[in-house]
Amino acid sequence: MADSAVRVEVPDGPGGGITREDVAIRDLGRCRYESPVALHLGEKAMLFVGEADKVLVNDRLSRLPKDADALGALPAFELAGPRNRVFFEPSKVRAGVVTCGGLCPGLNNVIRGLVFELWFGYGVRRILGFRYGYAGLTSAGEQPLSLTPDAVLHIHEQGGTMLGSSRGDQDPEQMVDMLEARGVNVLFVIGGDGTIRGAQQISRVARARELPLAVIGVPKTIDNDIHFIDRSFGFESAYSAAVDIVRAARVEATGAKDGIGLVKLMGRHSGFVACNAVLASAGVDLVLIPETQLTLEGPRGVLGFVERVLDRQGYAVIVVAEGAAQELLAAGAGRDKSGNAKLGDVGTFLRDRLNQHFSASGREVTLKYMDPSYAIRSVPASPSDSVYCWNMARNAVHAAMAGNTEMLIGRWHGRFVHVPMSLATRARKQVDVHDDLWMSVIEATGQPRVFE
């Protein structure tokens, strides 16, 4: 059996299984130069080119074959880290950095980490920061910034991105024209699903032109919805910031007879922020996420459940992800600049329906509605996320200097690995409503597993 024919089903991964071909990393060619990183890290810290250890895509013992040959053919991600030899001659590297999409805690941390590793680890002195997302890679874009350690020294203390960001597609041919004109041969793209797809287009155009351009992604999404990434940077900071809002909603709810605190959190297609904020804050009675369908009316619906919670304890705290219950309300018109369908506002919808329901039944409730979406995405990175961003950034630089391309840095089973962009964008990661995270939410809130 050929290696690539071995397929592995991955828990909470996209359907269809994963093969060794799916996890293969593209590179620009042979690594001919000694890595300068070895001088200060030591040879024992180096991973030899072509001999890096791997991390199994599926590490469950029950899924491992008994046959040794079959075991060796299982798909596995290449371990990230510094290589003993590099593709690019460091003195000739001109690197570019771009941040795209919505704001997210940790963007500045990643920029700073990239600059510091390039500058001090590899001696790269020409680093350009492209302004306002992919728009900065076009002829109409703003002039890029020259990034130096002094320029980025304190940016990690602030939220947002010093480079600015934007949404929307740009012509990949024009972007590669700009990169080629400026001599950029290493490009770091920091963004989510749409950003990574744009990076793939840039890489394909460069490959068609036989232009040696390394394109490396650092995955950014508050929603934590990129596949084969245990956790995206900024996610922990965001749900940690949401905890304060959820607790404030509980204070408001308990401060009035039949008080209801309703909080809408980010999560267009995935409920990871809502689930983790609820578990971290405790004291929430109901959480609604996009992965579950629900019924409002009837004794087994959401409204009946909230009524029973009020009967029992005199108040209720509800958290809803922005993409939940879209089947119950008219979706927003059209699509945004990232190509996402505009959502109906589930927060105001639930607020109004709860008020209407209890008014019709003659029960006076005091409902306080909070929407902290932009507040939680603009905070500085938490200490844990700051460490995570640094490790993502330095491993991205190691991968780029070794000539890898069309890949992103991820953490899988606790290890930093190389993930092909084509695999990461194959499907969107969502909460598995049969797995442990959602079961822990059900146990913490006491809500029904399904509303019907």
N, C-alpha and C positions, 0 to 999 in steps of 0.2 A: 504493500500500500504506500502510495506517495505521501510525503510529509503533509502536504497541503490538503490532503483528503481527510485528515483527521479533524472531526468537527466536535466542538464542545458547546453544550448549552450552558449559559451563564445566568445565575440567579440575578434578577433585575437588570439583565442585559437585553439588547434587542433580539427578537426572535430569529430563528434560522441557524443559530450556532456560529461559532467563530473558528476560522482555520488559521494555519500558520501564515498563509498568504495575507490574511487580513491584518496581521500584526507586524508584518515586515516593514522596516523603516527604509525609506529612500535616502540615498546619499549622493553627493556630487562627484565622488571619485576617491582615489587613493589618498590616504593621509601620509604626506611626505615630510612633515616638519616635526621636530621634537617639541613637545608641549612645554611652554615656559612655566606652567602651573606646577610641574613636577619639582621645580627647584625649591619651592617653599612648602609644598605639601608632602613631598617625599614619594619615592617610587611605590611604596606600599599602598598609598591612597589612590594610585592610578588604576583604571580599568584598561586592559590591553585592547587595542582596536580589533574588532572582530571576535573577541573572546569574552565580552562582558557577560556576567551572569544574567539570568532571566527570572521573571516572576510569572508563575502560571496564571493564565487568565482565570481559570477555575481551580481554587485550591482545596475544594472539599474532598476529603479522603474517600468518600463514597463514590466520587466521580473519577477517581484515578484508576487506570487500567493495571492489571496485575503484570502484564508483559512489559519487560524493560524497554524493548524497542518501541512499543506503542507509547510508553511514557515519554520517551525522548522526542516523539513526534508531536506531542501536545502543543497547542499554541501558547506562547508565553511572551510577555512584554520584555523588551530589552531594558536592563537596569540603567538608570541615569547616573551620571557622574563624570568626572574628568577622565579623558583618554590620554594614553601615553604619547600619542602622536596626533597631530591636527592636520586638517586639510588646508586651512588658510595660513599664509605667512602673516603673523599678527601685525607687523609693521605696515602691511598693505591693506589691512581691513578698514573699511568705512562702514560703520553700523548705523542702522536706522531703527527708531522706536516709534510706535504709533498706538494710541489708545482709542478704542471705538465703542459705540453703544452707550447705554446708560451708565451713570456714575455708580461706583461700587467702592466700599471700604478696601483700602490696600493698593489702589492703583499707583499712588505715589511711592509706596514701598517697593513695588515691583520695578518701577522706573529707576529708583535709586539703586536697587540691587543689581540691575542690569549694568548701569553705568559703573558702579564700583567694581564689579567682577571683570568687566571688559578692561577697565583702566588699570587696576592694580593686579589682576590675575594674569592678563594677557598683554598688557602694554598697548592696548588700542587707544589711540588718541583722537580719532575722528568719529564722533558719535552725534548723529543728528536726531532731534526730536521733532517729528512731524506734527503740525498743529491741527486740531479739530478733526481727528479721525482720518478716514481714507480721503476726505476732501483735501487734506494737506498734501496728498500725493499726486494732485492734479496741477495743471498749469495755472489754474485760477486760485490755488490754495495760498495760504499765508506762508511767509518765509519760515523755514524750520529753525529751531533753536539749536545752538551748539551746547551739548550736554557735557559737563565736566563734574568731577566730584564736588567742587565748590558750589556749582549751580544747583546741585540736588541734595546738598548736605542735610538740610532740615525739612525737606518736603514731606517726609514720612509722618511728621507731626500734624499734618493737615489732611482733611478729607478731600475727595475729588481727585483731579489730575492736573498737574501743572501744564500739560500739553493741550488740555481741552479735548473735547470728544464730539462726535456727531454720529447720526444714523444715516443709512442710505447707501445704495450701491454707487460705485464709480466704475468707469471704464478700465478694465485691467490692462489693456494695451497702453493706455495713457499713463497709468500708474507705473508700469514697468519702464516706459520712456523716461519718466521723472527719476526713477531709481538709477537707471543706467546713466543718465546725464550727470547725476551727482556722484556716480561711482560707488553707490551702495552695493555691497555684496553680501551683507548679513542684515536681515530684517526681522525684528521682533514685533509681533502683533499681539496686543493685549485686548481680549474681548471674548464675547460669547459665540453662540452658534453661528449667527450671521457673519460675524467678523472672521471666524475660522473658514467659512465657505469663501469669503472674499480672498483670504490668504491663499486658499487652494487655487483660485483663478490666477492670482499673481504668479504663483509658482509654475503653473502650467504654461503661461505665456513665456516666462523666463526660460523654461525648459525647451519650448519650441524654438526659441532664439539661440539656444545653446549658450545661455548666459549663466555663469556659475553663481547663482543667488540662493543662499540658505534662508528659508522662511520657517521661522519657529514661532509657535503659538504658546502664549501663557493664558490658559482658560480662565475667563472671568464671567461669573454669573451669580448674582445674589440668590437666584432660585435654586442653585446647585443641580441644574438639570442637564449637565453634559455627561454623556455615558463614559464609563471606564475611568472616571475620576472619583475617588472616594469622597472628596470634598473640594469644591472650588474655593479660591481665596475670596475673602469678603463675606462669605456665607455665615461664618460664626459671629463676626462682628455685627452683621445685620440682625440676626435673630437675637443676639445679646441685647442690642439696642431696643429691639421690639419688646423684650421682657419688661422694660420700665413702663412702656405704654400699656401693656396688658395688665400690669399691676395697678396702674393708675385707673384703668377701667374698672377693676375690681373695687378700688376705693370708692369710686363714683357709684357703683352699683350698690354697695353695702351702706352707702350714706343716705339712702332713701328707701321708703317702704315700696316693695315691688320694683326695685331698681334694676335696670338692665344696662350692662356695659357691653357695647358692640365695637369690635376693632377689626378693621380691614387691613390685611398685610399683603405684601407682594407675593406673587406666585401665579403667573399666567396659566401655566400648564401643569405645574408641579407644586405640591403642598409642603415641601420640606421646611420652608421658613415658618409656616404656621404650626406645623407639628412640633418642631424643636422649640419654638417660643413658648408653646403651651406646656410642654414637658418641663422646660426650665423655670417657668414662672409659677406653675402649679395653681390650683384654685380656679381653673377654667371649667365650665360645665358643658361646652359644646364647641367643636371645631369642624368647619366645613371646608373641604378641599376639592380641587378640580377632578381628582381621580374617582370621586364617588358621586353617584347621582342621588338625588333626594326628592322627597315629596314634602310639600309644605302643609297641606291640609290633612285633616283626619286625626284620629287618636294616636296613630303611629307615625304621624308626620312631625316635622320640625316644630311647628307652632304648638302642637299638643305637648311635645316634650318640654319646651320652654315653660309652658303653663304648669306642668308638674314640678319642675325645678323651683318655680316661684312658690308653689304651694308648700313645698318641703322646707325651703330655707329662706324665702323672702327676698331673694335676689338671684340674678343669673348673669354669668359672664360668657360672652360668645366671641369667638375668633373665626374670621372667614378669610380665605385666600381669594385674591382678586379674580381668579379664573373659575371659582366655584359657581355652581348653579346656573351656568350660562344657558342651559336648556329651558330655564324658567323665565327668562327675560329676553327682550329684543337685543340682539347684539348691536354693537356700535357699527356705524357705516364705514365701509371701506377698510383700508389697511394703513398702518403707519409706515414710516420711512424705512423701517427694518423689514418690511414685508409681513409683519404680524397682523392678523385680523384684529380690528379694534373690538374690545370687549364692552359688554354692557356693564354698568356700575352695580355690582352685586351688593356693595355696602349700603348705598342709599336705597336700593330695592328692598333689602331686608329690614332696614330701619323703618321704611314706610309700611311694609306689610305687617311688621310686629305692632306698630302703633295702631294700624287699622284693625287688626285682629282683636287686640285687647279693648280698644274703644268700642267695638261692636258688641263685645261680651259684657260691657259695663265695668270693666276692671281698669282702674287708673294705674298706669305704670309710668316710671320716670326713666326714659331711655337716653343714654349719652353715647354718641357715635364718634369714633376717633379713626382718622385715616393718616397714619404716620409714614406713608410710603416713601416720600422724598426725604423725610428726616432720617430714616434709618439707613438710607443708601449713601448719605453724605457724611457720615461720622468717620473719624480716623479709625484705622485698623486697631483691633484689640491686640494685646501682647501676644496671644497665641497666633493670631492671623499675621502679625508682623514677622514672627519667626518663619511661618509657613511661606509668606511672600518672598522672604530672602532665599529660602531653599528652592522655591520655584524659579526665581530669577537666576541664581548661580548655575543651576542645572540646565536652564535654557541656554546660557552662554556656552557651557561645556559642549552641549549638543551642536550648537551652531558652528563653533570653531572646529569641530570634528567633521564638518561638512554634511551633517544630517539636514534634511529638509522635509517640508510638508508633514510636520509632526508637531505635537505639543507635549508639554511636560505635565504629567499627571501623577497622582499618588494612588497606587493600587495595592490593597492588602498591606498598607502601612509603608510601602517602599515607593520612592520616586522612580518613575519609568518613562519610557518614550512611547507615545500613543500616536499612531497614524491619524492624520486629520480626517481621512476618509472613513475611518472606523468611528471616531468620536462623533461625527455628524450623521451617522447612519440612522439614528433614532434618538428621540428625546427621553432622558431619564425621568421616571415618575415614581411616586410612592407606590409600592406594592401593597395593596390593601389586604393581602393575605400574609404579609411578612411581619417581622417583629416591630418595626417602627410604628405602623398603624395599630397593631395590637396593643402596644404600650400606651398609645393615645387613648384608645377605647377604655383601657383599664384606668387611666388617670382621670378621665372626664366622667366616666359612667354612662356615656351616651350609647344608644343602640349602635350595633355594627353597621346596620343599614336603616334608612328611613323609607318606608313603603306605604 
